[in-house]
Amino acid sequence: MKFPNKLQCHASSFNLIAALFFTLVLNALFLLRAWEIIPYDRLHDYLFAASIPVVLASAFYLIFSLLAWPYVRKPLLILLVLASAAANYFMHSFGTVIDTNMIENVFESDAQEAGALISSGYVVWMILMGLVPVAAICMVRIKTGQRWWWSLLQRLAGALGAILLILLMAVLFYKDYASLIRNNKGLVKMITPANIVSGTGHYVDQRYLQGSQALVKIGLDAKKGPLITAEPKKTLVVLVVGETGRAENFSLGGYARETNPELKKQQVIYYPDASSCGTETAISVPCMFSNMPREHYDANLAHHQEGVLDILAHAGVSVLWRENDGGCKGACDRMPHTDMTQWNLSQYCHDGFCLDDVLLHRFDNYVDSLHNDGIIVLHQMGSHGPAYYQRYPAEFRRFTPTCDSNQIQDCDHQALVNTYDNSLLYTDDMVSRTIDKLKALSDRFNVALVYLSDHGESLGEHGMYLHGAPYMFAPSQQTHIPLLMWMSPGYASAFHINETCLRQQAASEKVSQDNLFHTVLGMFNIQTQEYQPQLDMIRSCQNAG
């Protein structure tokens, strides 16, 4: 096919144009953030600021020159443009940081979660920033020299020139670059597509390439300890794993607006100083069910090592996981689990999503079939963004006006908070009704409930939305989570728990998702070498008083 002359471009010019597009368009946000940090106290600072796009464009030119091979250049460039355009949309719109954990979220999100992020704004953005440049790449004919060796020399000369320019900038501004990167570690994660390539590489390495993936069994010595009680009953614990609930908006923790009216009536034990293991479901959920604390958490190991649910099963406890949030991220892989969204129950499900009431569908039928101790995990959709308005029924639209859109960055801040708080009202009601169900079973079981969220959420604070920021500089809104506990009088009596002690302890002690593994084992009095009593939130108040 012949192209008109105006669509022809020399290879070196094509590489330069591509480098400038990636620098000035796809990395405009990075440049603006970098320039905002520079103090501009002297002429040297202005020259340093001007050097940043020069270094970035030189680096891109070098890379594109080295990758300028027939049948490789255009497909690779098209892939990078589309990936970078998509990443840029979320970086610009929600303040999202692209790193390994965010890439893991991308690969492990289901169609429902991905669909919630698609908006008219996203489509327009992808057309302008993705498809239009891709069309230009496809239409341009890249001219090369008649002799292959001459083209190769030109590419090498261009690459050498880019290297020399980068080295010159390094000599002149080395201390400035070192200080900028050292004091603003998250800034480097904004360089696109380097953040995408790096995150994907790390994810693939951790997930598939790091050694043996054989299942590592733990807690094989687990057994149930004896309960000394006049009226022995089986134990039933419900663990509600919330989604995107942030403690800052829980009235049980001091939030001025009443978002927990029903749980307040239940006399739950609330832990106001609780933190998450990660800032995204793919990290927090497997971490909280593992025996690894956050500081030493190994995501690769967690994917092929047993967790607390496996240990409970080893000890003869019946385990059931009920899902409404796209998967358990490996925490329930070897356990009976039910994806409640697959039942397509019209009374709970609409527009591709299910309300969390679906988790209680035929709850009593399952309990009636239990013949030994049991734990039921309810994994909520909770307050999953950005479509917060779809997370609750109409009767919970109490705080108005609301942000009835998934383009939350365009909503009035108070409307956005109202919508989010309405989702918490629904969570409050759903968890409270779960407690009521357990109360009705207390004549047959020693019953207890634990609720905790997997991570928090940003609602525009510091220009950030949603979650997933790297933990080291994630805002408290993403790491401070609600955590509460409820137990029947029969459960407290059977396990010799002093509730007054437990309330006092909860009000003053700092806890985290690290405590869940050992607390759940303690709630069934499971004896195993994996159990660490000092991390059990209940242990110090057993036999107290």
C-alpha positions in Angstrom: 0.0 0.0 0.0 1.4 3.5 -0.9 1.2 6.4 1.5 1.1 10.0 0.4 4.4 11.9 0.9 2.9 14.0 3.8 2.5 10.7 5.8 6.2 9.7 5.4 8.6 10.2 8.2 12.3 9.4 8.6 13.1 6.9 11.3 15.0 9.4 13.5 12.3 12.0 13.2 9.6 9.4 14.1 11.6 8.4 17.2 11.9 12.0 18.2 8.2 12.8 17.7 7.3 9.6 19.7 9.7 10.7 22.5 8.3 14.1 22.7 4.7 12.8 22.8 5.5 10.5 25.7 7.4 13.2 27.5 5.1 16.3 27.0 1.7 14.6 26.7 1.7 11.2 28.5 4.0 12.4 31.2 2.6 15.9 31.7 1.3 15.1 35.2 4.8 13.8 36.2 6.4 17.0 34.9 3.9 19.3 36.7 4.3 17.4 40.0 8.1 17.6 39.7 8.1 21.3 38.8 5.8 21.9 41.8 8.4 20.5 44.2 11.4 22.6 43.0 11.8 25.6 45.3 13.0 28.1 42.6 15.3 30.1 44.9 18.0 30.6 42.3 18.7 30.4 38.6 20.1 26.9 39.0 16.7 25.7 40.1 15.1 27.0 36.9 17.7 25.3 34.8 17.2 22.1 36.7 13.5 22.3 36.1 14.1 22.8 32.3 16.4 19.7 32.3 13.8 17.3 33.5 11.8 17.1 30.2 15.2 17.0 28.3 16.3 14.0 30.3 13.0 12.3 29.9 12.8 12.9 26.2 16.4 11.7 25.7 15.6 8.5 27.6 12.5 7.8 25.5 14.5 8.6 22.3 17.2 6.1 23.4 14.7 3.4 24.1 12.8 3.9 20.9 16.0 3.9 18.8 17.1 0.6 20.3 13.7 -1.0 19.7 13.3 0.3 16.2 13.2 -3.0 14.4 10.8 -4.0 11.6 7.6 -5.7 12.9 8.5 -4.7 16.4 8.6 -0.9 16.5 4.9 -0.1 15.7 3.2 -2.9 17.6 5.2 -2.2 20.7 4.6 1.5 20.4 0.9 1.0 20.0 0.7 -1.2 23.1 2.7 1.4 25.1 0.5 4.3 24.0 -2.8 2.5 24.8 -1.5 1.3 28.2 -0.1 4.7 29.0 -3.3 6.5 28.0 -5.3 4.3 30.3 -2.9 4.7 33.2 -2.9 8.5 32.6 -6.7 8.7 32.9 -6.7 7.1 36.4 -3.6 9.1 37.5 -5.2 12.4 36.4 -8.7 11.6 37.5 -8.3 9.8 40.8 -4.7 10.4 41.8 -3.9 6.7 41.3 -0.3 5.5 41.7 0.7 2.8 39.3 2.9 0.2 40.9 3.1 -3.6 41.3 0.1 -3.7 43.7 -2.0 -1.6 41.3 -1.0 -3.9 38.4 -2.0 -6.9 40.5 -5.4 -5.3 41.0 -5.7 -4.9 37.2 -5.0 -8.5 36.5 -7.2 -9.8 39.3 -10.2 -7.6 38.8 -13.3 -9.2 37.5 -15.5 -7.8 34.7 -17.9 -6.2 37.2 -15.1 -4.2 39.0 -13.5 -3.2 35.7 -16.9 -2.1 34.2 -17.5 0.2 37.2 -14.5 2.2 36.2 -15.6 2.7 32.6 -17.3 6.1 32.0 -18.0 8.4 29.2 -15.0 10.5 30.3 -12.8 7.4 30.1 -14.0 6.6 26.6 -13.4 10.2 25.4 -9.9 10.2 27.0 -9.0 6.9 25.4 -10.1 8.1 22.0 -8.1 11.4 22.2 -5.0 10.1 24.1 -5.0 6.5 22.8 -6.8 5.8 19.5 -5.9 9.1 17.7 -2.1 8.6 18.3 -2.4 4.9 17.4 -4.1 5.8 14.1 -1.3 8.3 13.4 1.3 5.6 14.1 -0.5 3.2 11.8 -0.7 5.7 8.9 2.8 7.0 9.0 5.3 5.3 6.7 8.8 5.2 8.3 11.5 5.8 5.8 14.9 4.0 6.3 18.1 4.2 4.3 18.8 2.0 1.3 21.6 0.2 3.1 20.8 -1.5 6.4 24.2 -0.7 7.9 23.7 3.0 7.3 20.3 2.9 9.1 21.9 1.0 11.9 24.7 3.6 12.2 22.1 6.4 12.3 20.2 4.6 15.1 23.4 4.1 17.1 24.5 7.7 16.5 21.1 8.9 17.8 21.2 6.6 20.8 24.8 7.8 21.6 23.7 11.4 21.4 20.8 10.7 23.8 23.2 9.0 26.2 25.6 11.9 26.1 22.8 14.4 26.7 21.6 12.4 29.7 25.1 12.2 31.1 25.6 15.9 30.7 22.4 16.6 32.6 23.5 14.2 35.3 26.9 16.0 35.7 25.2 19.4 36.0 22.3 18.4 38.2 23.2 15.1 39.9 22.6 16.4 43.4 19.2 17.9 42.4 18.0 14.7 40.9 19.2 12.6 43.8 17.4 14.9 46.3 14.2 15.0 44.2 14.0 11.3 43.9 15.1 10.5 47.5 12.7 12.9 49.1 9.7 12.1 46.8 9.8 8.4 46.3 6.3 8.2 44.8 7.3 10.6 42.0 9.2 8.0 40.0 6.0 5.8 40.0 4.3 8.6 37.9 6.6 8.1 34.9 4.6 6.4 32.2 5.0 3.7 30.8 8.0 2.9 33.0 5.6 2.4 35.9 3.5 0.0 33.9 6.4 -2.1 32.6 8.1 -2.2 36.0 4.9 -3.1 37.8 3.9 -5.8 35.3 7.4 -7.3 35.4 7.4 -7.5 39.2 3.9 -8.9 39.2 4.7 -11.7 36.7 7.9 -12.5 38.6 6.2 -12.7 42.0 3.2 -14.5 40.7 4.7 -17.1 38.4 8.5 -17.2 38.3 9.6 -17.3 41.9 10.5 -20.9 42.7 8.2 -23.7 43.6 4.5 -23.0 43.8 3.8 -26.3 45.7 1.3 -25.8 48.6 3.0 -25.1 51.9 0.9 -26.7 54.7 0.9 -25.1 58.1 -1.0 -25.9 61.4 -1.3 -29.6 60.8 -1.1 -30.1 64.6 -4.2 -28.0 65.1 -6.9 -29.3 67.4 -9.8 -27.9 69.4 -9.1 -27.3 73.1 -11.7 -28.3 75.7 -14.4 -25.9 76.8 -15.4 -26.2 80.5 -19.0 -25.2 80.5 -22.2 -26.6 82.1 -24.1 -26.4 78.8 -21.7 -27.3 75.9 -22.7 -25.9 72.5 -21.1 -25.8 69.1 -19.4 -22.5 68.2 -20.4 -20.4 65.3 -18.4 -17.4 64.2 -19.3 -15.0 61.3 -16.5 -13.0 59.9 -17.6 -10.1 57.8 -14.8 -8.8 55.5 -15.8 -5.4 54.5 -14.8 -3.6 51.3 -13.4 0.0 51.2 -14.8 1.0 54.6 -12.7 3.8 56.1 -12.7 4.3 59.9 -12.7 8.1 59.5 -16.4 7.9 58.5 -17.6 5.4 61.2 -19.6 7.1 63.9 -18.6 4.3 66.3 -15.2 5.8 66.1 -16.2 9.4 66.7 -17.4 10.6 63.2 -19.9 13.4 63.8 -22.5 12.1 61.4 -24.4 9.0 62.5 -23.4 6.3 60.1 -23.7 3.4 62.5 -27.2 3.8 64.1 -28.0 0.1 64.1 -24.6 -1.3 65.3 -24.7 1.3 68.1 -27.8 -0.5 69.4 -26.0 -3.9 69.4 -23.4 -2.9 71.9 -20.5 -4.0 69.8 -16.9 -3.8 70.8 -15.2 -1.2 68.5 -11.5 -0.8 67.9 -10.9 2.8 67.0 -7.2 2.4 66.2 -7.0 -0.4 63.6 -4.9 -0.5 60.5 -4.9 -2.6 57.3 -2.1 -4.7 55.8 -2.4 -3.1 52.4 -4.4 -0.5 50.5 -6.0 -2.8 48.0 -8.0 -6.0 48.3 -5.5 -8.2 46.5 -2.9 -7.5 49.3 -5.1 -7.0 52.4 -7.4 -10.1 52.1 -4.7 -12.8 51.7 -2.5 -10.9 54.2 -5.1 -10.8 56.9 -5.8 -14.6 56.6 -2.1 -15.5 56.6 0.3 -16.0 59.5 2.6 -13.2 58.1 2.6 -9.7 59.7 2.5 -6.8 57.3 6.2 -5.9 57.7 7.2 -9.4 56.5 4.3 -10.2 54.2 5.3 -12.1 51.1 2.5 -12.0 48.5 4.1 -14.8 46.4 4.3 -17.1 49.5 0.8 -16.3 50.5 -0.5 -17.5 47.1 0.7 -21.1 47.8 0.7 -21.3 51.6 -2.2 -22.3 53.8 -3.9 -19.7 56.0 -6.1 -19.5 59.1 -9.1 -21.1 57.3 -7.0 -24.1 56.4 -5.9 -24.5 60.0 -9.5 -24.3 61.2 -10.4 -27.0 58.7 -7.5 -29.2 60.0 -9.0 -28.9 63.5 -12.5 -30.0 62.3 -14.2 -26.6 62.0 -16.6 -26.3 59.1 -15.7 -23.4 56.8 -17.8 -21.5 54.3 -16.9 -18.5 52.3 -19.7 -16.4 50.7 -18.5 -14.0 48.0 -19.9 -10.7 46.7 -16.7 -8.8 45.8 -15.0 -10.5 42.9 -13.1 -13.3 44.6 -11.2 -14.1 47.8 -7.7 -13.5 46.3 -6.6 -17.0 47.3 -7.7 -16.9 50.9 -10.5 -19.5 50.3 -9.1 -21.5 47.4 -9.1 -24.8 49.3 -12.4 -24.1 51.2 -16.0 -24.5 50.3 -17.0 -21.1 48.8 -19.9 -19.7 47.0 -19.9 -16.7 44.6 -23.4 -15.4 45.5 -23.4 -13.2 42.4 -23.7 -16.3 40.2 -27.1 -17.0 41.6 -28.5 -14.0 39.7 -31.1 -13.3 42.4 -33.2 -10.4 41.1 -34.2 -9.2 44.5 -30.6 -8.3 45.3 -28.8 -7.9 41.9 -29.1 -5.2 39.3 -26.9 -3.6 36.7 -24.3 -6.3 37.1 -23.9 -5.9 40.8 -25.4 -7.4 43.9 -26.3 -5.7 47.2 -24.7 -7.3 50.2 -28.0 -8.7 51.4 -27.3 -11.5 48.9 -24.7 -12.8 51.4 -27.5 -13.6 53.9 -29.6 -15.5 51.3 -30.5 -18.9 52.8 -28.1 -18.3 55.7 -30.3 -20.1 58.1 -30.5 -23.1 55.7 -26.8 -23.6 55.9 -26.6 -23.1 59.6 -29.3 -25.8 60.1 -27.0 -28.2 58.3 -24.0 -27.6 60.6 -23.1 -30.5 62.9 -19.9 -29.1 64.4 -18.2 -25.8 65.0 -18.3 -23.5 62.0 -17.1 -20.2 60.6 -18.9 -18.3 57.8 -17.0 -15.6 56.0 -19.1 -12.9 54.3 -17.0 -10.9 51.8 -18.9 -7.8 51.1 -19.1 -5.4 48.1 -19.3 -2.8 50.8 -18.4 0.7 49.7 -16.5 -0.3 46.6 -15.9 2.7 44.4 -16.2 4.6 42.3 -19.9 3.8 41.9 -20.8 4.3 45.6 -24.4 5.1 44.7 -24.9 1.5 43.5 -23.9 0.0 46.8 -27.1 0.6 48.7 -30.9 0.4 48.2 -32.9 3.6 47.7 -34.1 3.6 51.3 -30.6 4.3 52.5 -30.2 7.4 50.4 -30.5 9.5 53.6 -27.6 12.0 53.2 -28.3 14.2 50.1 -27.5 15.5 47.6 -25.6 12.4 46.3 -23.0 11.8 43.6 -24.9 9.4 41.3 -22.0 8.8 38.9 -18.8 6.9 38.6 -16.9 10.0 37.6 -16.5 11.0 41.2 -13.7 13.4 40.5 -16.3 15.7 38.9 -18.8 15.6 41.8 -19.1 18.1 44.5 -17.1 16.9 47.5 -19.9 17.0 50.0 -22.2 15.1 47.6 -19.5 12.5 47.2 -19.1 12.1 51.0 -22.9 11.9 51.3 -23.0 9.0 48.8 -20.1 7.2 50.5 -21.8 7.6 54.0 -25.0 6.2 52.6 -23.1 3.1 51.6 -21.8 2.8 55.2 -25.4 3.1 56.5 -26.2 0.1 54.5 -23.2 -1.8 55.7 -24.2 -0.9 59.3 -27.7 -2.3 58.7 -26.5 -5.5 57.0 -24.0 -6.3 59.7 -26.5 -5.5 62.5 -29.1 -7.8 60.9 -26.4 -10.5 60.7 -26.0 -10.1 64.5 -29.8 -10.5 64.9 -29.6 -13.7 63.0 -26.9 -14.9 65.4 -28.9 -13.9 68.4 -31.7 -16.1 67.2 -29.3 -19.0 67.0 -27.8 -18.5 70.5 -29.9 -21.3 72.0 -28.0 -23.8 69.8 -24.6 -22.2 69.3 -22.1 -20.0 71.1 -22.2 -17.2 68.5 -19.8 -14.3 67.8 -19.1 -11.9 64.9 -16.1 -9.9 63.7 -16.3 -7.2 61.1 -13.3 -5.5 59.6 -12.7 -3.7 56.3 -9.9 -4.7 53.9 -8.7 -1.2 53.5 -10.0 2.4 53.5 -10.7 4.9 50.8 -9.7 8.4 49.7 -12.6 10.8 48.8 -10.6 13.6 47.2 -8.3 14.5 50.2 -4.9 15.6 48.9 -6.3 15.2 45.4 -6.5 11.4 45.8 -9.6 9.2 45.1 -10.3 5.5 45.6 -7.4 3.5 47.1 -4.2 1.5 46.2 -1.6 4.1 47.1 1.8 2.6 48.1 1.6 1.9 51.8 4.7 3.9 52.7 3.0 7.2 51.8 -0.7 6.2 51.7 -2.9 8.6 53.5 -4.6 7.5 56.7 -7.9 7.4 54.9 -6.7 4.3 53.0 -5.0 2.5 56.0 -7.2 3.3 59.0 -10.0 0.7 59.0 -13.1 0.0 61.1 -12.9 -3.2 63.2 -15.5 -4.4 65.6 -16.6 -7.5 67.5 -19.8 -8.8 69.0 -20.4 -12.0 71.1 -23.4 -13.5 72.7 -23.5 -13.9 76.5 -23.3 -17.6 76.0 -20.1 -17.3 73.9 -18.5 -15.0 76.5 -19.4 -17.4 79.3 -18.2 -20.5 77.5 -14.8 -18.9 76.6 -14.5 -17.1 80.0 -14.3 -13.6 78.4 -14.6 -10.5 80.5 -16.3 -8.1 78.2 -15.6 -5.0 80.4 -11.9 -5.8 80.1 -12.3 -6.3 76.3 -14.0 -2.9 75.9 -11.4 -1.1 77.9 -8.6 -2.9 75.9 -10.3 -2.1 72.6 -10.6 1.6 73.4 -6.9 2.0 74.2 -4.9 -0.5 72.2 -3.6 -0.3 68.6 -4.5 -3.3 66.5 -4.2 -4.3 62.9 -5.1 -7.1 60.4 -2.0 -8.9 61.8 -4.2 -9.8 64.8 -7.0 -11.5 62.8 -5.2 -14.8 62.2 -4.5 -15.4 65.9 -7.8 -14.0 67.2 -9.8 -16.3 64.9 -7.8 -19.3 66.2 -8.4 -18.1 69.7 -12.1 -17.7 69.2 -12.4 -21.5 68.6 -9.7 -22.3 71.2 -7.6 -23.9 68.5 -4.3 -25.3 69.9 -1.4 -25.2 67.4 2.2 -24.0 67.2 1.1 -21.4 64.7 -1.0 -19.6 67.4 0.6 -16.6 69.1 -1.5 -15.6 72.1 0.1 -12.1 72.3 -1.5 -11.3 69.0 -4.9 -12.6 70.0 -7.1 -9.5 70.7 -9.2 -11.5 73.2 -6.7 -13.7 75.0 -5.7 -11.2 77.7 -9.3 -10.7 78.7 -10.1 -14.4 79.1 -10.4 -15.5 82.7 -9.9 -11.8 83.7 -11.7 -10.7 86.8 
